[in-house]
Amino acid sequence: MNKLTTQILEQLHNQTFKLGRKNSYPLTHYIEVFRYVLKTGISWRDLNYPLHWSTYYKKFLSWINAGIFHKLHTIILKLATSKKIINSENLKTLYIDSTMIKNFKGIDLLGKNHYDRNRKGNKITLICSSNGIPISISLTSANTNDQMQVIPALDNITLKIIRPRLVADGAYVSNKLKTQLKQRKIKFIYPYKKNQKARNTKLEKTLLKGRYIVENVFSWIQNLRRLRHRYDKKANTFLQFYYFGLAEVISRKITK
């Protein structure tokens, strides 16, 4: 059991749902069921717990509608900051990358995934700190250009960042994006092509080698089987599952 995320979820629930019917079991029971679905990727209908699967599913949806998992991620980030897991030095350099999400049951926010024979799917763009803390995500259709998701992902950051360096691969390079980031006082670092006159500095080359950090974060998230593919009809349901997963990843770093 992840005690930290459990405690925060209990507090958020009590603050959000002050009235209503009394639960048949303690809140920790429902949270563990949600975590079991997150980790195993099991279908709600296949749950083998005391209550009917629809009871757990409806409670999960009520938490989603209240934005509890998004709030959980925000609180976990603030806690990581207070415990110096994230500091100003970690936020000087940010790494960004995206990954494709194969769709099985989704009905909205879908686009052709060229990695999956042009079947409809999604794309997750993730920004992490230099020490591998996922601080922001953006969900879009699979056929959305990577460059178009940089600003939305930056806007989703809840922590205070001052003149950071944003490190990306060549897929994110565009003149429009360079201008937008410059206006935000963000230094954009990407690998120059061989046919370009400009060359990366020694520091930039060192930072570019650190792009494996965001790939590591994606690999940690892949351990949560519910996030490998999209089984949720609504995009927001999948997104909230993702926030839950990010909170679980961050909390392990806080409590280890």
DRENKE-754482 format. One record per residue (C-alpha): x, y, z; residue number from 1; residue in three letters. Coordinates in nm, 3 decimals. Example, Ala and Ser with C-alpha at 12.3 -4.5 7.8 and 13.67 -1.06 7.14 Angstrom:
u:1.230	v:-0.450	w:0.780	n:1	res:ala
u:1.367	v:-0.106	w:0.714	n:2	res:ser
! end
This chain:
u:0.000	v:0.000	w:0.000	n:1	res:met
u:0.124	v:0.347	w:-0.088	n:2	res:asn
u:0.040	v:0.522	w:0.238	n:3	res:lys
u:0.122	v:0.872	w:0.117	n:4	res:leu
u:-0.116	v:0.882	w:-0.181	n:5	res:thr
u:-0.379	v:0.696	w:0.024	n:6	res:thr
u:-0.370	v:0.961	w:0.299	n:7	res:gln
u:-0.395	v:1.247	w:0.049	n:8	res:ile
u:-0.683	v:1.081	w:-0.137	n:9	res:leu
u:-0.870	v:1.031	w:0.189	n:10	res:glu
u:-0.827	v:1.400	w:0.275	n:11	res:gln
u:-0.939	v:1.509	w:-0.072	n:12	res:leu
u:-1.244	v:1.283	w:-0.053	n:13	res:his
u:-1.347	v:1.414	w:0.288	n:14	res:asn
u:-1.306	v:1.774	w:0.170	n:15	res:gln
u:-1.502	v:1.714	w:-0.152	n:16	res:thr
u:-1.781	v:1.481	w:-0.040	n:17	res:phe
u:-1.892	v:1.618	w:0.295	n:18	res:lys
u:-2.245	v:1.486	w:0.249	n:19	res:leu
u:-2.385	v:1.167	w:0.101	n:20	res:gly
u:-2.452	v:0.804	w:0.175	n:21	res:arg
u:-2.214	v:0.627	w:0.409	n:22	res:lys
u:-1.962	v:0.395	w:0.244	n:23	res:asn
u:-1.999	v:0.021	w:0.296	n:24	res:ser
u:-1.623	v:-0.009	w:0.356	n:25	res:tyr
u:-1.345	v:0.227	w:0.469	n:26	res:pro
u:-1.209	v:0.463	w:0.204	n:27	res:leu
u:-0.880	v:0.274	w:0.204	n:28	res:thr
u:-1.064	v:-0.026	w:0.060	n:29	res:his
u:-1.188	v:0.170	w:-0.244	n:30	res:tyr
u:-0.847	v:0.333	w:-0.295	n:31	res:ile
u:-0.678	v:-0.007	w:-0.299	n:32	res:glu
u:-0.928	v:-0.128	w:-0.560	n:33	res:val
u:-0.851	v:0.178	w:-0.777	n:34	res:phe
u:-0.478	v:0.114	w:-0.733	n:35	res:arg
u:-0.526	v:-0.254	w:-0.824	n:36	res:tyr
u:-0.699	v:-0.154	w:-1.149	n:37	res:val
u:-0.420	v:0.096	w:-1.220	n:38	res:leu
u:-0.141	v:-0.156	w:-1.163	n:39	res:lys
u:-0.291	v:-0.463	w:-1.329	n:40	res:thr
u:-0.502	v:-0.305	w:-1.603	n:41	res:gly
u:-0.786	v:-0.541	w:-1.515	n:42	res:ile
u:-1.134	v:-0.465	w:-1.646	n:43	res:ser
u:-1.377	v:-0.325	w:-1.389	n:44	res:trp
u:-1.615	v:-0.610	w:-1.470	n:45	res:arg
u:-1.350	v:-0.868	w:-1.377	n:46	res:asp
u:-1.291	v:-0.735	w:-1.026	n:47	res:leu
u:-1.320	v:-0.994	w:-0.752	n:48	res:asn
u:-1.401	v:-0.781	w:-0.448	n:49	res:tyr
u:-1.687	v:-0.781	w:-0.192	n:50	res:pro
u:-1.896	v:-0.517	w:-0.372	n:51	res:leu
u:-2.033	v:-0.525	w:-0.726	n:52	res:his
u:-1.786	v:-0.391	w:-0.982	n:53	res:trp
u:-2.022	v:-0.107	w:-1.078	n:54	res:ser
u:-2.008	v:0.029	w:-0.723	n:55	res:thr
u:-1.631	v:0.079	w:-0.748	n:56	res:tyr
u:-1.659	v:0.216	w:-1.101	n:57	res:tyr
u:-1.925	v:0.471	w:-1.008	n:58	res:lys
u:-1.722	v:0.590	w:-0.711	n:59	res:lys
u:-1.415	v:0.620	w:-0.933	n:60	res:phe
u:-1.615	v:0.830	w:-1.182	n:61	res:leu
u:-1.741	v:1.055	w:-0.902	n:62	res:ser
u:-1.379	v:1.117	w:-0.800	n:63	res:trp
u:-1.289	v:1.193	w:-1.160	n:64	res:ile
u:-1.575	v:1.442	w:-1.196	n:65	res:asn
u:-1.450	v:1.613	w:-0.880	n:66	res:ala
u:-1.095	v:1.631	w:-1.024	n:67	res:gly
u:-0.951	v:1.447	w:-0.726	n:68	res:ile
u:-0.669	v:1.270	w:-0.912	n:69	res:phe
u:-0.552	v:1.590	w:-1.079	n:70	res:his
u:-0.551	v:1.757	w:-0.736	n:71	res:lys
u:-0.358	v:1.458	w:-0.600	n:72	res:leu
u:-0.081	v:1.512	w:-0.854	n:73	res:his
u:-0.064	v:1.883	w:-0.770	n:74	res:thr
u:-0.043	v:1.817	w:-0.395	n:75	res:ile
u:0.222	v:1.546	w:-0.442	n:76	res:ile
u:0.435	v:1.791	w:-0.643	n:77	res:leu
u:0.406	v:2.056	w:-0.369	n:78	res:lys
u:0.500	v:1.795	w:-0.110	n:79	res:leu
u:0.802	v:1.689	w:-0.317	n:80	res:ala
u:0.905	v:2.055	w:-0.330	n:81	res:thr
u:0.868	v:2.101	w:0.046	n:82	res:ser
u:1.082	v:1.791	w:0.106	n:83	res:lys
u:1.349	v:1.919	w:-0.139	n:84	res:lys
u:1.291	v:1.628	w:-0.379	n:85	res:ile
u:1.226	v:1.905	w:-0.633	n:86	res:ile
u:1.419	v:2.231	w:-0.603	n:87	res:asn
u:1.502	v:2.531	w:-0.817	n:88	res:ser
u:1.811	v:2.353	w:-0.951	n:89	res:glu
u:1.603	v:2.057	w:-1.072	n:90	res:asn
u:1.364	v:2.296	w:-1.246	n:91	res:leu
u:1.634	v:2.486	w:-1.434	n:92	res:lys
u:1.640	v:2.211	w:-1.696	n:93	res:thr
u:1.319	v:2.044	w:-1.812	n:94	res:leu
u:1.289	v:1.752	w:-2.051	n:95	res:tyr
u:0.997	v:1.691	w:-2.285	n:96	res:ile
u:0.894	v:1.391	w:-2.493	n:97	res:asp
u:0.580	v:1.210	w:-2.607	n:98	res:ser
u:0.456	v:0.854	w:-2.643	n:99	res:thr
u:0.176	v:0.695	w:-2.842	n:100	res:met
u:-0.116	v:0.531	w:-2.664	n:101	res:ile
u:-0.291	v:0.243	w:-2.837	n:102	res:lys
u:-0.669	v:0.271	w:-2.817	n:103	res:asn
u:-0.909	v:-0.016	w:-2.747	n:104	res:phe
u:-1.235	v:0.136	w:-2.623	n:105	res:lys
u:-1.197	v:0.514	w:-2.646	n:106	res:gly
u:-1.457	v:0.714	w:-2.838	n:107	res:ile
u:-1.328	v:1.073	w:-2.818	n:108	res:asp
u:-1.007	v:1.272	w:-2.876	n:109	res:leu
u:-0.873	v:1.013	w:-3.120	n:110	res:leu
u:-0.650	v:1.037	w:-3.427	n:111	res:gly
u:-0.462	v:0.806	w:-3.659	n:112	res:lys
u:-0.161	v:0.639	w:-3.498	n:113	res:asn
u:0.096	v:0.570	w:-3.767	n:114	res:his
u:0.275	v:0.332	w:-3.530	n:115	res:tyr
u:-0.040	v:0.118	w:-3.512	n:116	res:asp
u:-0.135	v:0.078	w:-3.879	n:117	res:arg
u:-0.321	v:0.411	w:-3.873	n:118	res:asn
u:-0.569	v:0.289	w:-3.615	n:119	res:arg
u:-0.708	v:0.559	w:-3.390	n:120	res:lys
u:-0.517	v:0.637	w:-3.073	n:121	res:gly
u:-0.379	v:0.905	w:-2.844	n:122	res:asn
u:-0.054	v:1.075	w:-2.760	n:123	res:lys
u:0.076	v:1.176	w:-2.419	n:124	res:ile
u:0.328	v:1.460	w:-2.392	n:125	res:thr
u:0.524	v:1.465	w:-2.067	n:126	res:leu
u:0.755	v:1.722	w:-1.909	n:127	res:ile
u:0.984	v:1.617	w:-1.625	n:128	res:cys
u:1.246	v:1.785	w:-1.409	n:129	res:ser
u:1.616	v:1.707	w:-1.445	n:130	res:ser
u:1.591	v:1.449	w:-1.164	n:131	res:asn
u:1.305	v:1.259	w:-1.328	n:132	res:gly
u:0.994	v:1.400	w:-1.156	n:133	res:ile
u:0.697	v:1.417	w:-1.397	n:134	res:pro
u:0.558	v:1.769	w:-1.348	n:135	res:ile
u:0.316	v:1.802	w:-1.639	n:136	res:ser
u:0.131	v:1.607	w:-1.907	n:137	res:ile
u:-0.090	v:1.682	w:-2.204	n:138	res:ser
u:-0.323	v:1.433	w:-2.374	n:139	res:leu
u:-0.416	v:1.470	w:-2.739	n:140	res:thr
u:-0.507	v:1.269	w:-3.047	n:141	res:ser
u:-0.230	v:1.054	w:-3.195	n:142	res:ala
u:-0.205	v:1.257	w:-3.516	n:143	res:asn
u:-0.135	v:1.588	w:-3.338	n:144	res:thr
u:0.208	v:1.731	w:-3.411	n:145	res:asn
u:0.451	v:1.715	w:-3.118	n:146	res:asp
u:0.529	v:2.085	w:-3.154	n:147	res:gln
u:0.167	v:2.181	w:-3.088	n:148	res:met
u:0.167	v:2.014	w:-2.746	n:149	res:gln
u:0.464	v:2.196	w:-2.595	n:150	res:val
u:0.275	v:2.512	w:-2.491	n:151	res:ile
u:-0.028	v:2.323	w:-2.345	n:152	res:pro
u:0.210	v:2.100	w:-2.148	n:153	res:ala
u:0.398	v:2.404	w:-2.017	n:154	res:leu
u:0.070	v:2.572	w:-1.923	n:155	res:asp
u:-0.023	v:2.264	w:-1.717	n:156	res:asn
u:0.281	v:2.305	w:-1.490	n:157	res:ile
u:0.164	v:2.402	w:-1.142	n:158	res:thr
u:0.510	v:2.467	w:-0.996	n:159	res:leu
u:0.690	v:2.799	w:-1.023	n:160	res:lys
u:0.960	v:2.787	w:-1.288	n:161	res:ile
u:1.191	v:3.078	w:-1.371	n:162	res:ile
u:1.366	v:3.100	w:-1.710	n:163	res:arg
u:1.416	v:2.724	w:-1.753	n:164	res:pro
u:1.589	v:2.535	w:-2.032	n:165	res:arg
u:1.358	v:2.305	w:-2.224	n:166	res:leu
u:1.542	v:2.009	w:-2.379	n:167	res:val
u:1.375	v:1.823	w:-2.667	n:168	res:ala
u:1.459	v:1.608	w:-2.965	n:169	res:asp
u:1.450	v:1.718	w:-3.329	n:170	res:gly
u:1.078	v:1.640	w:-3.368	n:171	res:ala
u:0.991	v:1.952	w:-3.169	n:172	res:tyr
u:1.187	v:2.202	w:-3.377	n:173	res:val
u:0.988	v:2.478	w:-3.549	n:174	res:ser
u:1.038	v:2.851	w:-3.593	n:175	res:asn
u:0.695	v:2.925	w:-3.445	n:176	res:lys
u:0.772	v:2.725	w:-3.131	n:177	res:leu
u:1.113	v:2.889	w:-3.096	n:178	res:lys
u:0.944	v:3.230	w:-3.102	n:179	res:thr
u:0.677	v:3.127	w:-2.850	n:180	res:gln
u:0.935	v:2.989	w:-2.607	n:181	res:leu
u:1.158	v:3.293	w:-2.645	n:182	res:lys
u:0.864	v:3.515	w:-2.555	n:183	res:gln
u:0.818	v:3.306	w:-2.240	n:184	res:arg
u:1.190	v:3.344	w:-2.161	n:185	res:lys
u:1.248	v:2.972	w:-2.201	n:186	res:ile
u:1.575	v:2.859	w:-2.357	n:187	res:lys
u:1.498	v:2.592	w:-2.616	n:188	res:phe
u:1.768	v:2.327	w:-2.655	n:189	res:ile
u:1.751	v:2.073	w:-2.937	n:190	res:tyr
u:2.006	v:1.889	w:-3.155	n:191	res:pro
u:2.115	v:2.085	w:-3.461	n:192	res:tyr
u:2.127	v:1.896	w:-3.789	n:193	res:lys
u:2.457	v:1.829	w:-3.967	n:194	res:lys
u:2.360	v:2.054	w:-4.259	n:195	res:asn
u:2.303	v:2.352	w:-4.028	n:196	res:gln
u:2.575	v:2.610	w:-3.967	n:197	res:lys
u:2.486	v:2.642	w:-3.599	n:198	res:ala
u:2.634	v:2.391	w:-3.356	n:199	res:arg
u:2.537	v:2.288	w:-3.005	n:200	res:asn
u:2.759	v:2.414	w:-2.727	n:201	res:thr
u:2.939	v:2.176	w:-2.494	n:202	res:lys
u:2.676	v:2.240	w:-2.223	n:203	res:leu
u:2.391	v:2.180	w:-2.467	n:204	res:glu
u:2.545	v:1.851	w:-2.580	n:205	res:lys
u:2.567	v:1.741	w:-2.216	n:206	res:thr
u:2.203	v:1.835	w:-2.152	n:207	res:leu
u:2.089	v:1.660	w:-2.470	n:208	res:leu
u:2.251	v:1.338	w:-2.347	n:209	res:lys
u:2.018	v:1.361	w:-2.047	n:210	res:gly
u:1.707	v:1.305	w:-2.259	n:211	res:arg
u:1.706	v:0.946	w:-2.134	n:212	res:tyr
u:1.558	v:1.088	w:-1.811	n:213	res:ile
u:1.213	v:1.146	w:-1.961	n:214	res:val
u:1.232	v:0.806	w:-2.132	n:215	res:glu
u:1.297	v:0.652	w:-1.789	n:216	res:asn
u:0.986	v:0.823	w:-1.653	n:217	res:val
u:0.779	v:0.672	w:-1.934	n:218	res:phe
u:0.923	v:0.329	w:-1.853	n:219	res:ser
u:0.823	v:0.367	w:-1.486	n:220	res:trp
u:0.473	v:0.460	w:-1.595	n:221	res:ile
u:0.463	v:0.156	w:-1.826	n:222	res:gln
u:0.481	v:-0.062	w:-1.514	n:223	res:asn
u:0.125	v:0.055	w:-1.446	n:224	res:leu
u:-0.055	v:-0.163	w:-1.697	n:225	res:arg
u:-0.373	v:0.047	w:-1.709	n:226	res:arg
u:-0.170	v:0.331	w:-1.865	n:227	res:leu
u:-0.006	v:0.128	w:-2.141	n:228	res:arg
u:-0.321	v:0.136	w:-2.355	n:229	res:his
u:-0.647	v:0.325	w:-2.343	n:230	res:arg
u:-0.939	v:0.111	w:-2.224	n:231	res:tyr
u:-1.152	v:0.405	w:-2.110	n:232	res:asp
u:-1.426	v:0.544	w:-2.333	n:233	res:lys
u:-1.375	v:0.903	w:-2.224	n:234	res:lys
u:-1.040	v:1.074	w:-2.269	n:235	res:ala
u:-1.072	v:1.251	w:-1.934	n:236	res:asn
u:-1.110	v:0.918	w:-1.753	n:237	res:thr
u:-0.783	v:0.795	w:-1.903	n:238	res:phe
u:-0.616	v:1.129	w:-1.826	n:239	res:leu
u:-0.720	v:1.110	w:-1.459	n:240	res:gln
u:-0.586	v:0.755	w:-1.441	n:241	res:phe
u:-0.260	v:0.899	w:-1.573	n:242	res:tyr
u:-0.251	v:1.166	w:-1.302	n:243	res:tyr
u:-0.307	v:0.890	w:-1.047	n:244	res:phe
u:-0.014	v:0.699	w:-1.196	n:245	res:gly
u:0.214	v:1.005	w:-1.191	n:246	res:leu
u:0.131	v:1.063	w:-0.825	n:247	res:ala
u:0.220	v:0.702	w:-0.747	n:248	res:glu
u:0.556	v:0.740	w:-0.924	n:249	res:val
u:0.641	v:1.064	w:-0.743	n:250	res:ile
u:0.532	v:0.936	w:-0.401	n:251	res:ser
u:0.777	v:0.646	w:-0.427	n:252	res:arg
u:1.060	v:0.897	w:-0.464	n:253	res:lys
u:0.935	v:1.089	w:-0.161	n:254	res:ile
u:0.897	v:0.788	w:0.068	n:255	res:thr
u:1.199	v:0.577	w:-0.030	n:256	res:lys
! end
